[in-house]
Amino acid sequence: MTNSLVSILIPFKNVEDYFEECLESIRNQTYQNWEVLAINDHSEDKSLEIAERFSHLDSRFKIFSNNESGIITALRKAYENSSGEFITRMDADDHMTKDRINLMLKSLEEKGKGSLAIGQVKYFAENGVNDGYDRYEKWLNQLTAGGTNFQEIYKECVIPSPCWMVHKDDLDTCGAFQPDRYPEDYDLAFRFYEKGLTCIPCTKSLHYWRDYDTRTSRTSEHYAQNYFLDIKLHYFLKLEYNLANTLVLWGAGKKGKTIAKSLVESNIHFKWVCDNPKKIGKDIYGIKLIHYSELKKMERPQSIITVANAEEQMSIKSFFTGLHHKPSKDYFFFC
């Protein structure tokens, strides 16, 4: 293993209660050739004081201020000032295991360029982790254990935003932090996927992910559900949609209606199916809903499924198996 420099990018804003623990976990890494690019995004508490204290103790901590506003511009500034051959992200309210940088760098150097190192994550919270985050953690870690993350990229973000590492050349190829598209971590995950990076399997927890009421992903409008759906549809149409196929939308709940409205506004023709007798035959946005069994009569259907119920998803998978349709090719779960 070489002694390559690893750049750790950390945007921060009003995290005084957690920041010291985060920076201390980096300082305690078993691998020592790293630099931190910490960008103050207009903090109003003592976060900047904490960052500056660490920079006075250790020159590897480099502190800058965001001249603009928001996590994307902060990440850009961090990246512009980085010197590492390898790049990783960190959230200012989390902490990492002592061997995280060492293990991720080792796996990348073994696999070479075109690879993406990821680690398993562990959510924690003062009052306990809610069921939604617990399910997400288990689902994400199961994918990470096999390196199969991109197989389910249209469901949720399959790359843990504060726990990945990549070669700088590969990050540049993927456009780094240039797009102004939120959620920025999900957009970057799609670009990793688009450029064909391979996820390196990992069976070890490398990152402790803090949950609390005022964390950005809970409070910022940029992480509302409609933003996630916009990204999914954007990349589906760019990377998966085949004009020779019949585009099908399955589901007429809130998410289904949001996708349908976007397709109608984009003048993209599609068939809309569901299994709800109360909705079959209804006209919504000028599209009449039909029974999902009509898929059997369609020529080369390509389906987007917006049904979230786990049992119903299993039934839908069985239905498509009977039609010899393949997941992530003929049908895609959007939730």
C-alpha positions as CSV (number, residue, x, y, z in Angstrom):
1,M,0.0,0.0,0.0
2,T,1.4,3.4,-1.0
3,N,1.3,6.6,1.1
4,S,-1.2,8.4,-1.0
5,L,-2.8,11.6,0.2
6,V,-6.5,11.4,1.0
7,S,-8.6,14.6,0.9
8,I,-11.6,14.6,3.3
9,L,-14.2,17.1,2.4
10,I,-16.4,18.5,5.2
11,P,-19.0,21.2,4.7
12,F,-20.2,22.4,8.2
13,K,-22.9,24.7,9.6
14,N,-24.1,25.0,13.2
15,V,-22.8,21.7,14.4
16,E,-21.1,22.8,17.6
17,D,-22.6,20.0,19.7
18,Y,-21.1,17.3,17.4
19,F,-18.2,18.7,15.5
20,E,-15.4,18.0,17.9
21,E,-16.3,14.3,18.0
22,C,-16.2,14.3,14.2
23,L,-12.8,15.9,13.8
24,E,-11.3,13.9,16.6
25,S,-12.4,10.7,14.9
26,I,-10.4,11.8,11.8
27,R,-7.4,12.8,13.9
28,N,-7.4,9.3,15.4
29,Q,-7.3,7.5,12.1
30,T,-4.8,4.6,11.8
31,Y,-3.9,6.0,8.3
32,Q,-2.2,9.4,8.7
33,N,-1.6,10.9,5.3
34,W,-4.8,12.8,5.0
35,E,-6.0,16.4,4.8
36,V,-9.3,17.9,5.9
37,L,-10.9,20.6,3.8
38,A,-13.6,22.0,6.2
39,I,-15.8,24.7,4.7
40,N,-17.8,26.9,7.0
41,D,-21.2,27.5,5.5
42,H,-22.2,30.6,7.5
43,S,-22.3,29.0,10.9
44,E,-23.9,31.1,13.7
45,D,-22.6,29.0,16.6
46,K,-19.2,28.0,17.8
47,S,-18.5,25.5,14.9
48,L,-15.9,27.7,13.3
49,E,-14.1,28.2,16.6
50,I,-13.9,24.4,17.0
51,A,-12.6,24.0,13.4
52,E,-10.0,26.7,13.9
53,R,-8.8,25.1,17.2
54,F,-8.2,21.8,15.4
55,S,-6.3,23.6,12.6
56,H,-4.0,25.3,15.1
57,L,-3.3,21.9,16.7
58,D,-2.8,20.1,13.4
59,S,-2.0,21.7,10.0
60,R,-3.8,18.9,8.2
61,F,-7.0,20.6,9.1
62,K,-7.6,23.4,6.6
63,I,-10.5,25.8,7.2
64,F,-12.2,27.9,4.5
65,S,-15.4,29.9,4.4
66,N,-18.1,29.5,1.8
67,N,-18.5,32.7,-0.2
68,E,-21.9,31.4,-1.5
69,S,-24.4,29.3,0.4
70,G,-25.4,25.7,0.5
71,I,-23.8,22.3,0.7
72,I,-23.0,22.0,-3.1
73,T,-21.1,25.3,-3.2
74,A,-19.3,24.3,0.0
75,L,-18.3,21.0,-1.5
76,R,-17.0,22.7,-4.6
77,K,-14.8,25.0,-2.6
78,A,-13.5,22.0,-0.6
79,Y,-12.7,20.1,-3.7
80,E,-11.1,23.1,-5.4
81,N,-8.7,23.4,-2.5
82,S,-7.9,19.7,-2.2
83,S,-4.6,18.1,-3.2
84,G,-5.3,14.4,-2.6
85,E,-5.1,11.6,-5.1
86,F,-8.1,10.1,-3.4
87,I,-11.3,12.0,-2.3
88,T,-13.8,11.2,0.4
89,R,-16.7,13.0,2.1
90,M,-17.6,13.4,5.8
91,D,-20.6,14.8,7.6
92,A,-19.7,17.3,10.3
93,D,-22.2,15.7,12.8
94,D,-21.0,12.1,12.4
95,H,-17.9,10.2,13.3
96,M,-15.9,7.4,11.6
97,T,-14.2,4.3,12.8
98,K,-10.4,4.4,13.3
99,D,-9.7,2.2,10.3
100,R,-12.1,3.7,7.8
101,I,-9.6,5.7,5.7
102,N,-7.1,2.9,5.8
103,L,-9.6,0.2,4.7
104,M,-11.2,2.3,2.0
105,L,-7.9,3.4,0.5
106,K,-6.5,-0.1,0.6
107,S,-9.5,-1.5,-1.3
108,L,-9.3,1.3,-3.9
109,E,-5.6,0.7,-4.5
110,E,-6.2,-3.0,-4.9
111,K,-9.0,-2.6,-7.4
112,G,-7.6,0.4,-9.3
113,K,-9.4,3.2,-11.1
114,G,-13.1,2.7,-12.0
115,S,-13.9,1.6,-8.5
116,L,-15.9,3.1,-5.7
117,A,-15.1,2.3,-2.0
118,I,-18.1,2.3,0.3
119,G,-18.5,1.2,3.9
120,Q,-21.4,-0.1,6.0
121,V,-23.0,2.5,8.2
122,K,-24.6,2.5,11.6
123,Y,-27.3,5.0,12.5
124,F,-27.5,6.3,16.1
125,A,-29.6,8.8,17.9
126,E,-30.1,10.2,21.4
127,N,-33.7,9.0,21.5
128,G,-33.3,5.9,19.4
129,V,-33.4,5.4,15.6
130,N,-36.8,5.4,14.0
131,D,-38.1,2.5,12.0
132,G,-37.6,4.2,8.6
133,Y,-33.9,4.9,9.2
134,D,-33.4,1.4,10.7
135,R,-34.9,-0.2,7.5
136,Y,-32.8,2.0,5.3
137,E,-29.6,1.1,7.2
138,K,-30.3,-2.6,6.9
139,W,-31.2,-2.3,3.2
140,L,-28.2,-0.2,2.4
141,N,-25.7,-2.4,4.3
142,Q,-27.1,-5.5,2.6
143,L,-26.4,-4.0,-0.8
144,T,-22.9,-2.8,0.3
145,A,-22.0,-6.3,1.6
146,G,-22.3,-7.6,-1.9
147,G,-21.3,-4.5,-3.9
148,T,-24.7,-4.6,-5.6
149,N,-25.7,-1.1,-4.7
150,F,-26.5,0.1,-8.2
151,Q,-29.0,-2.7,-8.8
152,E,-31.6,-0.8,-6.8
153,I,-30.5,2.8,-7.4
154,Y,-34.0,3.9,-8.4
155,K,-35.4,3.0,-5.0
156,E,-33.4,5.2,-2.7
157,C,-29.8,6.6,-2.6
158,V,-27.6,3.5,-2.6
159,I,-24.3,5.2,-1.8
160,P,-24.0,6.5,1.9
161,S,-23.3,10.2,1.3
162,P,-20.6,10.5,4.1
163,C,-19.0,7.1,3.6
164,W,-17.5,6.7,0.1
165,M,-14.0,7.2,-1.4
166,V,-12.9,7.4,-5.0
167,H,-9.9,8.2,-7.1
168,K,-9.8,11.9,-8.0
169,D,-9.7,11.1,-11.8
170,D,-12.9,9.1,-11.5
171,L,-14.6,11.9,-9.5
172,D,-13.6,14.3,-12.2
173,T,-15.0,12.0,-14.9
174,C,-18.3,11.9,-13.0
175,G,-18.5,15.7,-12.9
176,A,-17.5,16.0,-9.2
177,F,-19.8,18.6,-7.6
178,Q,-20.6,20.7,-10.6
179,P,-24.4,20.0,-11.0
180,D,-26.7,22.2,-9.0
181,R,-29.1,19.3,-8.5
182,Y,-30.4,18.3,-5.1
183,P,-30.3,16.0,-3.2
184,E,-26.6,16.3,-4.2
185,D,-25.6,12.9,-2.8
186,Y,-28.2,11.0,-4.8
187,D,-27.3,12.9,-7.9
188,L,-23.7,12.0,-7.5
189,A,-24.6,8.3,-6.9
190,F,-26.4,8.3,-10.3
191,R,-23.4,9.8,-12.0
192,F,-21.1,7.1,-10.4
193,Y,-23.6,4.6,-11.9
194,E,-23.8,6.4,-15.2
195,K,-20.0,6.3,-15.6
196,G,-19.8,2.6,-14.8
197,L,-17.9,2.7,-11.5
198,T,-17.9,-0.6,-9.6
199,C,-18.8,-0.7,-6.0
200,I,-16.3,-2.6,-3.9
201,P,-18.1,-4.9,-1.4
202,C,-17.6,-4.1,2.3
203,T,-18.9,-6.1,5.3
204,K,-17.6,-3.8,8.0
205,S,-19.2,-0.7,9.6
206,L,-17.0,2.2,8.9
207,H,-19.3,5.2,9.7
208,Y,-21.5,6.2,12.5
209,W,-24.4,8.3,11.1
210,R,-26.1,10.6,13.5
211,D,-29.9,11.2,13.4
212,Y,-31.5,14.2,15.1
213,D,-34.5,16.5,14.5
214,T,-32.6,19.4,13.0
215,R,-30.2,17.6,10.6
216,T,-30.2,19.0,7.1
217,S,-31.8,16.0,5.4
218,R,-34.8,16.5,7.8
219,T,-35.2,20.2,7.6
220,S,-34.0,21.4,4.1
221,E,-36.6,21.7,1.3
222,H,-33.8,20.3,-1.0
223,Y,-34.4,16.8,0.5
224,A,-38.2,16.7,0.1
225,Q,-39.6,13.7,-1.7
226,N,-40.4,15.6,-4.9
227,Y,-36.7,16.3,-5.4
228,F,-35.9,12.6,-5.1
229,L,-38.6,11.7,-7.7
230,D,-37.3,14.4,-10.0
231,I,-33.8,12.9,-9.9
232,K,-35.1,9.4,-10.5
233,L,-37.1,10.3,-13.5
234,H,-34.3,12.5,-14.9
235,Y,-31.8,9.7,-14.9
236,F,-34.3,7.0,-15.9
237,L,-35.2,9.0,-19.0
238,K,-31.5,9.7,-19.7
239,L,-30.1,6.2,-19.0
240,E,-32.8,3.6,-19.2
241,Y,-35.8,4.8,-21.3
242,N,-36.0,3.2,-24.8
243,L,-38.2,4.9,-27.3
244,A,-38.9,1.6,-29.0
245,N,-40.6,0.3,-25.8
246,T,-44.0,1.1,-24.4
247,L,-43.5,3.2,-21.3
248,V,-45.7,2.1,-18.4
249,L,-46.4,3.7,-15.0
250,W,-47.6,1.4,-12.3
251,G,-49.3,3.1,-9.3
252,A,-51.7,6.0,-8.8
253,G,-50.8,7.1,-5.4
254,K,-49.1,10.4,-4.6
255,K,-45.7,9.4,-6.1
256,G,-47.4,7.8,-9.2
257,K,-49.4,11.0,-9.8
258,T,-46.2,13.1,-9.4
259,I,-44.4,11.0,-12.0
260,A,-47.4,11.0,-14.3
261,K,-47.7,14.8,-14.2
262,S,-44.0,15.2,-15.1
263,L,-44.4,12.8,-18.0
264,V,-47.5,14.6,-19.3
265,E,-45.7,18.0,-19.0
266,S,-42.7,16.6,-20.9
267,N,-45.0,15.2,-23.6
268,I,-43.8,11.7,-23.0
269,H,-46.4,9.1,-24.0
270,F,-47.1,6.3,-21.4
271,K,-49.6,3.8,-20.3
272,W,-50.9,4.1,-16.7
273,V,-51.8,0.9,-14.8
274,C,-52.9,0.0,-11.3
275,D,-54.8,-2.7,-9.4
276,N,-57.2,-0.4,-7.5
277,P,-60.8,-1.0,-8.8
278,K,-61.7,2.5,-7.6
279,K,-59.1,4.1,-9.9
280,I,-59.3,1.9,-13.0
281,G,-61.1,3.8,-15.7
282,K,-60.5,7.2,-14.2
283,D,-59.0,10.0,-16.2
284,I,-56.1,11.8,-14.5
285,Y,-54.1,14.4,-16.3
286,G,-55.7,13.3,-19.5
287,I,-54.5,9.6,-19.1
288,K,-57.0,6.8,-18.4
289,L,-55.9,4.3,-15.8
290,I,-56.1,0.6,-16.9
291,H,-55.7,-2.7,-15.1
292,Y,-52.1,-3.9,-14.8
293,S,-53.0,-7.2,-16.6
294,E,-53.0,-5.1,-19.9
295,L,-49.2,-5.3,-19.7
296,K,-49.5,-8.8,-21.1
297,K,-50.8,-7.4,-24.4
298,M,-48.2,-4.6,-24.7
299,E,-45.3,-4.7,-27.0
300,R,-41.9,-4.4,-25.2
301,P,-43.3,-2.6,-22.1
302,Q,-40.8,-0.8,-19.9
303,S,-42.3,-0.1,-16.4
304,I,-41.8,2.4,-13.6
305,I,-43.4,1.1,-10.4
306,T,-44.3,3.6,-7.6
307,V,-45.9,1.1,-5.3
308,A,-44.2,1.2,-1.9
309,N,-45.9,-1.6,0.1
310,A,-43.4,-4.5,0.5
311,E,-46.0,-7.3,0.1
312,E,-47.4,-5.6,-3.0
313,Q,-43.9,-5.2,-4.4
314,M,-43.4,-9.0,-4.0
315,S,-46.6,-9.7,-6.0
316,I,-45.5,-7.2,-8.7
317,K,-42.1,-9.0,-9.0
318,S,-43.9,-12.3,-9.3
319,F,-46.1,-10.9,-12.0
320,F,-43.1,-9.6,-14.0
321,T,-41.3,-12.9,-13.5
322,G,-44.2,-14.6,-15.1
323,L,-43.8,-12.3,-18.1
324,H,-40.1,-13.0,-18.2
325,H,-39.3,-9.4,-17.5
326,K,-36.0,-8.6,-15.9
327,P,-35.5,-6.1,-13.0
328,S,-33.5,-3.0,-13.8
329,K,-34.0,-3.6,-17.5
330,D,-37.8,-4.1,-18.1
331,Y,-39.1,-2.8,-14.8
332,F,-37.8,-0.3,-12.2
333,F,-39.0,0.3,-8.6
334,F,-39.0,4.0,-7.8
335,C,-39.7,3.4,-4.1
